[in-house]
Amino acid sequence: MPHDILLCTVIGARGLAGELRVKCFTQSPEAVGSYGPLHAEDGRAFVVERATQSAPDEALVSFKGVVDRAGAEALKGLELYVPRKALPAAGAREFYHADLVGLRAMDESDRFLGTVCAIHNYGAGDVIEIDREDGGHLLLPFSKDFVPVVNVEAGFLVVSNPEDRAAEEKGFVE
């Protein structure tokens, strides 16, 4: 689903009236319904009737037509998407992870390093993962120091000499 963005995943049912607990990938969990109908990969569509934040990155959601616990439990594990065009434009130096995946990674000398395959966040900030042409992987902090140029429209980003930085950090370069 290259033009669709994962917005949330159903993690369980709550109560008897069809309410769902969802893990949200939106800036604010209660906004999960503000991008229009959600859809699953199998084509089913879901309209959010109500969403309230229940925990960081989680919301309690009511979908139109899901009226009992059995219906809610049947949706557990379901990933729900919206079309990329439903999302607002990103601000300056802000990027949707889905827009970065697939970009060509170049070094500052315009040499091809690989392709962005994922963006991770383990709690200390975003980490960009690049599939190297030689089969390896390169993991770097996704910061202006390590990735000074991102050009989504042109399909590339610039990585600031990762091998040199790694050597400096290990004390191999003066």
TIFIDO-313303 format. One record per atom (N, C-alpha, C, O, CB): x, y, z. Coordinates in steps of 0.1 Angstrom, whole numbers, plus 5000, padded with zeros to 4 digits. Glycine has a CB too. Example, Ala and Ser with C-alpha at 12.3 -4.5 7.8 and 13.67 -1.06 7.14 Angstrom:
BEGIN
513249435078;512349555078;513249675078;514249675085;511349555090;512849785071;513749895071;512950005079;513450115080;514149945057;
// end
This chain:
BEGIN
500849885000;500050005000;500950135000;500950205010;499050005012;501650154989;502650264989;502050404991;502750494996;503350264976;500850434988;500250564990;499350575002;498650665004;499550604978;499350465010;498550465023;499550475035;500650425034;497750345023;498950535045;499750555057;499050485069;497850495071;499950705061;499850405076;499350335088;499050435099;499950505103;500350225093;497750445103;497350535113;497150475126;497450545136;496050605108;496750355127;496550285140;496350135138;496150085127;495250345147;496550065150;496349925150;495449895162;495549945173;497749855152;494449815160;493449775170;494249675180;494749575175;492149705164;494249715192;494949625202;493949555211;494349465219;495849715210;492649585211;491749505219;490349575220;490149685215;492349495233;489449505226;488149555229;488049615243;488849575252;487049445227;487149705245;486849755258;485349765261;484649825253;487549895260;484949705271;483449705274;482649615265;483149535258;482949845273;481349635266;480449545259;479749615247;479149545239;479349505268;480049745245;479349825234;480149835221;479749925213;478949955239;481249765220;481949765207;483049865207;483649895196;481049795196;483449925218;484550025219;485849945217;485949835222;484450105232;486750015211;488049945208;489250025214;489150155215;488349935193;490249955218;491550015222;492450015210;492649905204;492249945234;492950135206;493850135194;495150205197;495250295205;493150205182;496250145192;497550215192;497650305181;497450265169;498750105191;497850435184;497750535173;499150585169;500150595177;496950655178;499350615157;500550675151;500350815147;501050865137;501150585140;499450885153;499151025151;499851105162;500151055172;497651045150;499951235159;500551325169;499751325182;500251325193;500751465164;498351325180;497551315192;496551205189;495851205179;496751455195;496451105198;495550995196;494151025193;493550955185;495650905208;493551125199;492151155196;491951205182;490751215178;491651255207;492951235175;492851285161;492751175151;492651195139;494051375158;492751045155;492750935146;491550935137;491650875126;492650805154;490450995140;489251005131;489251125123;488251145115;488050995139;490151215124;490051345117;490651345103;490651445096;490751455124;491051225098;491651215084;490651155075;491051115063;492951145085;489451125079;488451065071;488350915074;488950865084;488851075056;487650835066;487450695069;488850625069;489750655061;486550635059;488950525078;490150435078;489850315070;488650275069;490550405093;490850245065;490550125057;491650025061;492850055064;490550155042;491249895060;492149785062;492749745048;492149785038;491449665069;493749665048;494349615036;493449535028;493549525015;495649535039;492449465034;491449385027;490349465021;489449415015;490949275036;490349605023;489349685016;488249735025;487449825022;488849625005;488149675037;487049715046;487249855051;488449895053;486949625059;486249935052;486350075056;485650095070;484750025073;485650175046;486250185078;485750215091;485650365093;486550435090;486650145102;484450405098;484250545101;484350565116;483650495124;482850595096;485150655121;485350675135;484150765140;484050875135;486750745138;483450715149;482350805155;482850885167;482350995169;481150715159;483750825175;484350895186;485650835189;485950715188;483350875199;486550925193;487950885197;488350975209;488351095208;488950895186;488850905220;489350985231;490650915235;490850795235;488350985243;491651005239;492950955243;492750875256;492050925265;493951065245;493350755257;493250675269;494650655276;494750625288;492650545266;495750675268;497050665273;497950725262;497450755251;497450505275;499250745265;500050805255;500050705243;500250585244;501550825260;499850765231;499750685219;498650585218;498650495209;501050615217;497650595226;496450505226;495150585227;495150695233;496550405237;494150535220;492850595221;491750485223;491950375219;492550675209;490650525228;489450445229;488550495217;488250615216;488650455242;488250405208;487550445196;486250365194;486150245197;488550415183;485250435189;484050375185;483950385170;483950495164;482750435192;483750275163;483550275148;482050255145;481350175152;484350165142;481550325135;480250305131;480050165127;480850105119;479850405119;478950095132;478649965128;479249855137;478849735136;479049935115;480149895146;480749795156;480049825169;480349925175;482349815157;479049735172;478149765183;478249675195;477549695205;476749765178;479049575194;479249485206;480649435207;481449455199;478249365204;480849375219;482249325222;482749225212;483949225208;482249265236;481849135207;482249035197;482749095185;483849055179;481148935194;482049195180;482449275168;483849345170;484649345161;481449375164;484049395182;485249465185;486449365186;487549395181;485149545198;486149255193;487249155195;487649095181;488849055179;486749045204;486749085172;487049035158;488049125151;488649085141;485849015150;488249245155;489149345148;490549355155;491349425150;488449485148;490749275166;492049285172;493149255163;493149155155;492049185184;494149335163;495349315154;495249385140;496149385133;495549175152;494049435137;493749495124;494549635123;494449715132;492349525122;495349645112;495949775109;495149855100;494549805091;497349745103;494949985104;494050075096;494850185090;495750245097;492950125106;494550225078;495250315070;494350435065;493150425066;495850245058;495050535061;494350645053;495250675041;496450645041;494250775062;494650735031;495550765019;496550875023;496150965032;494650815007;497650875018;498750975021;498251115019;498551205027;499950955013;497351135009;496851275006;495951325017;495651445017;496151274993;495451235026;494551285036;495251355048;494651425056;493751165042;496551335048;497351395059;497751545055;497951575044;498651315062;497951625065;498351765063;499851765058;500551675061;498151855075;500151875052;501551895048;502451895060;502151955070;501752015039;503651835059;504651845070;505251975070;505352045060;505751725068;505652015082;506352145083;507752145079;508252045074;506252195098;508452255081;509852265077;510652165086;510452165098;510452405079;511552085080;512351985087;511451885094;511951825104;513352045096;510251865090;509351755095;509051665083;508851715072;508051815101;509051535086;508751435075;507951325080;508051285092;510151385070;507051275072;506351155075;507351035072;507951035062;505051135066;507450945082;508350835080;508050765066;509050725060;508150725091;506850745062;506450675050;507050755038;507250695028;504950665049;507250885039;507850965028;509350945026;509850965016;507451105029;509950905037;511450885037;511850745032;512850725026;511950905051;510950645035;511350505031;511350495016;510350535009;510250405037;512450445011;512650434996;513450544991;513850534979;511250434990;513850644998;514650754993;516150694991;516550614999;514750875003;516750744981;518150714979;519050794989;518850914991;518650754964;519950724995;520850785005;522150814998;522850714993;521050695018;522650934998;523850974991;524751035002;524351085012;523651084980;526151025000;527051085009;527251235004;526651274993;528351005010;528051305011;528351445007;529051464994;529151574988;529051515018;529651354989;530351354976;529551304965;529951274954;531651274977;528251284968;527251244958;527351094954;527051054943;527251334946;527951014963;528050874961;526850804967;526450844978;529450814967;526350704960;525150624965;525650534976;526550454975;524550544953;524950544987;525250464999;524250345000;524550245005;525150545012;522950374996;521950274998;520550334997;520450444992;522150195011;519550265003;518250315002;517650305016;517850215024;517350224993;516950415020;516250415033;515250305034;514350305025;515650555036;515350215044;514350105045;513450125057;512450055057;515149975046;513850205067;512950215078;513450335087;514550385086;513050095087;512550385095;512750485105;512350425118;511250375119;512050625102;513250425128;512950365141;512950465152;513550575150;513950245144;512250445163;512350525174;512350435186;511250385190;511250635175;513450425193;513550345205;513450425218;513750375229;514850265204;513050545217;512850625228;513750745229;513450845237;512950545240;514850745222;515750855223;515850945211;516751015209;517150805226;514850925202;514851005190;514850905178;515050785179;516051095189;514550965166;514450885154;515850835149;516850905150;513750965143;515850715144;517050655139;516650605124;515650545122;517550525147;517550645115;517250615101;518050485098;519250475101;517650735091;517450395091;518050265087;518250265072;517250285064;517350145092;519450245067;519750245053;520250105049;521150055055;520750355049;519550045039;520049925033;521249955024;521050035014;518949845025;522449905028;523649935020;523649855007;523049745007;524849905028;524249904997;524449834984;525149704986;524949614979;525149924974;526049694996;526949574998;526149475007;526749375010;528249615005;524849505010;524149405018;524049435032;523249375039;524649275016;524849525037;524749565052;523749665054;523049715045;526149615056;523649715067;522749815071;523549925078;524549895085;521649755080;523050045077;523650155083;522550225092;521450255086;524250265073;522750235105;521850305114;522450435119;523550435124;521450205126;521750545117;522250675121;521150755128;519950735125;522750755109;521450835137;520450925143;519851015131;520651065123;521051025154;518551025131;517951115121;517951255126;516951305131;516551055117;519051315125;519251455129;519951535118;520451475109;520051465142;519851665119;520451755109;521951735108;522551745097;520151905112;522651695119;524051665119;524351545110;525351555103;524551645133;523551445111;523851325103;523151315090;523651255080;523451205112;522051385089;521251385076;520951535073;519851585076;519951305077;521951605068;521751755066;520751795055;520251905055;523051815063;520551705045;519651735034;518651625032;519051505031;520551765021;517451665031;516351565027;515551635016;514951745018;515451535040;515451565005;514651614994;513751504989;514051434980;515651664982;512551504996;511551404993;511151414978;510951304972;510351415002;510851534973;510451544959;511351484949;510951424939;510151694956;512651504952;513751454942;514151314946;514851244938;514951544943;513651254957;513851114960;515151084966;515650974965;513651044948;515851174973;517051144980;517251224993;516551314996;518251174970;518251175000;518751255012;520251235012;520851145006;518151195025;520851325019;522351325021;522751295035;522251345044;522951465017;523651195036;524151145049;525551205050;526351195041;524150995050;525851265061;527151325064;528151225067;528351195079;526951435075;528951175057;530051085058;529950995070;530651015080;531351165059;529050895070;528850815082;530050735086;530250715098;527750715079;530950685077;532150615081;533050705089;533650665099;532850545069;533250825084;534150925091;533650955105;534450965114;534251045082;532350975106;531751005119;531950885129;532250905140;530251035117;531750765124;531850645133;533350635137;533550605149;531450515125;534250665129;535650665132;536050775143;536750745152;536550675120;535450895140;535651005150;535150965164;535850985174;535051135145;533950905164;533350875177;534050765184;534050765197;531850825175;534750685177;535550575183;537050625186;537750545192;535650455174;537350745183;538650795186;539750765176;540950775179;539050755199;539350715164;540350675154;540850785145;541850775138;539750565145;540150905146;540551015138;540751135147;539951165156;539451045127;541851215144;542051335152;541351455147;541551565152;543551355153;
// end
